Amino acid sequence: AIQPDIKPKVKPAKQRIPKKTIYAVNTIRNRYTLAANRMADIQSLSTLRGGLLTDYRERAIYIYAVEAAYFCRERTTLLNNISQFMTDCLYLGDNKYNAATPEKYIKAVLDRCEIVNYAAPTFDGDARYKHRTLTIIEWLNITELEQRSLKAVVGSAEKYKRKTHKRRISGVKTIEEHLNERKSNATNNATQARELREQGFTLAKIQEKLGVSRVTVHKYLKGTV
């Protein structure tokens, strides 16, 4: 007999969203958040130094412009934003810093903005400048004390302190506290194990009551723990 030509049923493949698309959206959102935080940090740094950034004034203007370029879509808007920053945050002695010609400080940033496709911005193909946090810290000579008042422009040491502080608040113990707790628990268990043994409890019962292994019970009774 001729066998019929039976083809196996194939389930249609599920349509999956490419991981690259998800990553791109998240990256754009995070980059804009970073830019906003860095702009706020430059303003805070100026306030901490009383508006007197001295030798770092032009660098501060440039860095602020680099981050502001992620929000200002036109050359004129960016210039106005930088002028406002210079007027509000930078001082020269008792007088406000001259904000009449900010263009000379940020010409490179403005030139980059000319070739950015703002209609569909993407992180990977963006022509705007991107600087590492460590670079900004070095350029502006931001101290560890100043970093405590900043949000995004902080070094690895300050990040570690903040992470550790957050862990302590959430109840995570230090290594020393953890070891002391283990030692205290072991001492209490050893005392309880000897008392139970004197009362005639078997090793199995002691093990069950303390919730430890048979080997550990032997150590408790021998006093090696």
C-alpha positions as CSV (number, residue, x, y, z in Angstrom):
1,A,0.0,0.0,0.0
2,I,1.2,3.5,-0.8
3,Q,1.7,5.6,2.3
4,P,0.0,9.0,2.1
5,D,2.2,12.0,2.0
6,I,1.7,13.4,5.5
7,K,3.6,16.5,6.3
8,P,4.3,17.3,10.0
9,K,2.5,20.3,11.4
10,V,4.8,23.2,12.0
11,K,3.8,25.8,14.5
12,P,4.4,29.3,13.4
13,A,7.3,30.9,15.1
14,K,6.4,33.5,17.7
15,Q,7.3,37.0,16.7
16,R,9.9,38.4,19.0
17,I,10.9,42.0,19.6
18,P,14.6,42.4,18.8
19,K,16.6,43.0,21.9
20,K,18.5,45.8,20.1
21,T,15.3,47.8,19.8
22,I,14.5,47.5,23.5
23,Y,18.1,48.4,24.4
24,A,18.0,51.5,22.1
25,V,14.9,52.9,23.7
26,N,16.2,52.4,27.2
27,T,19.5,53.8,26.3
28,I,18.0,57.0,24.9
29,R,15.9,57.5,28.0
30,N,18.9,56.9,30.3
31,R,21.2,59.2,28.2
32,Y,18.7,62.1,28.4
33,T,18.3,61.5,32.2
34,L,22.1,61.6,32.6
35,A,22.3,64.8,30.6
36,A,19.7,66.5,32.7
37,N,21.4,65.4,35.9
38,R,24.8,66.5,34.7
39,M,23.4,70.0,33.8
40,A,22.0,70.2,37.4
41,D,25.3,69.1,38.8
42,I,27.2,71.8,36.9
43,Q,24.8,74.4,38.3
44,S,25.2,72.9,41.8
45,L,29.0,73.0,41.5
46,S,28.9,76.6,40.5
47,T,26.8,77.3,43.6
48,L,29.2,75.4,45.8
49,R,32.1,77.5,44.6
50,G,30.2,80.7,44.9
51,G,30.0,81.1,41.1
52,L,33.8,81.5,41.0
53,L,34.9,78.6,38.8
54,T,38.1,80.6,38.0
55,D,40.2,78.6,35.6
56,Y,37.5,76.0,35.1
57,R,34.8,78.5,33.9
58,E,35.2,77.9,30.2
59,R,35.3,74.1,30.7
60,A,32.1,74.3,32.7
61,I,30.4,76.2,29.9
62,Y,31.5,73.7,27.4
63,I,30.4,70.7,29.4
64,Y,27.1,72.3,30.2
65,A,26.6,72.9,26.5
66,V,27.4,69.3,25.6
67,E,24.7,68.1,27.9
68,A,22.2,70.8,26.9
69,A,22.6,69.8,23.3
70,Y,20.4,66.8,24.1
71,F,17.5,69.1,24.7
72,C,18.0,72.1,22.6
73,R,17.1,71.2,19.0
74,E,18.1,74.5,17.4
75,R,21.4,76.5,17.4
76,T,19.6,79.6,18.7
77,T,17.9,77.7,21.5
78,L,21.2,76.2,22.7
79,L,22.9,79.6,22.6
80,N,20.1,81.1,24.7
81,N,20.3,78.3,27.2
82,I,24.0,78.7,27.6
83,S,23.7,82.4,28.0
84,Q,21.1,81.9,30.7
85,F,23.4,79.5,32.5
86,M,26.3,81.9,32.3
87,T,24.1,84.8,33.6
88,D,22.6,82.8,36.5
89,C,25.5,80.7,37.7
90,L,28.8,82.3,36.8
91,Y,30.4,85.3,38.5
92,L,33.6,87.2,38.0
93,G,34.3,89.0,41.3
94,D,31.3,91.0,42.2
95,N,30.0,91.1,38.6
96,K,28.1,88.5,36.7
97,Y,30.1,86.7,34.1
98,N,29.9,88.2,30.6
99,A,27.3,86.1,28.8
100,A,27.2,88.2,25.6
101,T,29.3,85.9,23.4
102,P,28.9,82.2,24.6
103,E,29.4,81.0,21.0
104,K,33.1,81.2,21.2
105,Y,33.2,78.7,24.1
106,I,30.9,76.1,22.5
107,K,31.6,76.4,18.7
108,A,32.5,72.7,18.5
109,V,29.2,71.7,20.2
110,L,27.2,73.9,17.9
111,D,28.9,72.5,14.8
112,R,28.0,69.0,16.0
113,C,24.4,70.0,16.5
114,E,24.2,71.0,12.9
115,I,24.5,67.4,11.7
116,V,22.3,65.7,14.3
117,N,19.0,64.2,13.0
118,Y,16.6,65.3,15.7
119,A,13.6,63.8,14.0
120,A,14.7,60.3,14.9
121,P,17.6,60.6,17.4
122,T,19.5,57.4,18.1
123,F,22.2,56.8,20.6
124,D,24.6,54.8,18.5
125,G,24.6,57.1,15.5
126,D,24.4,60.4,17.4
127,A,26.9,63.0,16.4
128,R,26.7,64.9,19.7
129,Y,29.6,64.7,22.1
130,K,29.6,62.2,25.0
131,H,32.1,62.5,27.8
132,R,32.9,60.0,30.6
133,T,32.1,61.1,34.1
134,L,35.7,60.7,35.1
135,T,36.7,63.1,32.4
136,I,34.3,65.7,33.6
137,I,35.6,65.3,37.2
138,E,39.2,65.7,36.0
139,W,38.4,68.7,33.8
140,L,36.6,70.6,36.6
141,N,38.8,69.3,39.4
142,I,35.8,68.2,41.4
143,T,36.8,67.1,44.9
144,E,35.3,64.2,46.8
145,L,33.7,66.6,49.2
146,E,32.0,68.4,46.3
147,Q,30.8,65.1,44.8
148,R,28.7,64.4,47.9
149,S,26.4,67.3,46.8
150,L,26.2,66.1,43.2
151,K,23.9,63.5,41.7
152,A,25.5,62.2,38.5
153,V,29.1,63.6,38.3
154,V,30.5,61.3,41.0
155,G,33.5,59.0,41.0
156,S,33.7,55.3,41.9
157,A,34.6,56.0,45.6
158,E,31.5,58.2,46.1
159,K,29.3,55.7,44.2
160,Y,30.6,52.9,46.5
161,K,29.8,55.0,49.6
162,R,26.3,55.6,48.4
163,K,25.7,52.0,47.5
164,T,27.0,50.9,50.9
165,H,24.8,53.4,52.7
166,K,21.8,52.2,50.8
167,R,22.5,48.6,51.7
168,R,22.9,49.5,55.4
169,I,19.6,51.3,55.3
170,S,17.9,48.3,53.8
171,G,19.2,46.1,56.6
172,V,22.2,44.4,55.0
173,K,24.8,43.8,57.6
174,T,28.6,44.4,57.4
175,I,30.9,41.4,57.2
176,E,32.0,42.0,60.8
177,E,28.4,42.1,62.0
178,H,27.6,38.9,60.1
179,L,30.7,37.0,61.5
180,N,29.9,38.1,65.0
181,E,26.3,37.0,64.6
182,R,27.4,33.6,63.4
183,K,29.9,33.2,66.3
184,S,27.2,34.2,68.8
185,N,24.7,31.7,67.3
186,A,27.3,28.9,67.3
187,T,28.1,29.6,71.0
188,N,24.4,29.5,71.9
189,N,23.8,26.3,70.0
190,A,26.8,24.6,71.6
191,T,25.5,25.5,75.1
192,Q,22.1,24.3,74.2
193,A,23.4,21.1,72.7
194,R,25.4,20.2,75.9
195,E,22.3,20.9,78.1
196,L,20.1,18.7,75.9
197,R,22.7,15.9,76.0
198,E,22.8,16.1,79.8
199,Q,19.0,15.8,79.8
200,G,19.4,12.5,77.9
201,F,18.5,13.6,74.4
202,T,20.0,11.5,71.6
203,L,22.2,13.0,68.9
204,A,19.4,12.7,66.4
205,K,17.0,14.7,68.6
206,I,19.5,17.4,69.3
207,Q,20.2,17.6,65.6
208,E,16.5,18.0,65.0
209,K,15.9,20.6,67.6
210,L,18.9,22.8,66.6
211,G,18.5,22.3,62.9
212,V,22.1,21.5,62.2
213,S,24.0,18.5,60.9
214,R,25.1,15.5,62.9
215,V,28.8,16.5,62.5
216,T,28.0,19.9,63.9
217,V,26.3,18.4,66.9
218,H,29.5,16.3,67.6
219,K,31.6,19.5,67.4
220,Y,29.2,21.3,69.8
221,L,29.6,18.5,72.3
222,K,33.4,18.3,71.9
223,G,33.7,22.1,72.3
224,T,35.5,22.5,69.0
225,V,33.0,25.2,67.8
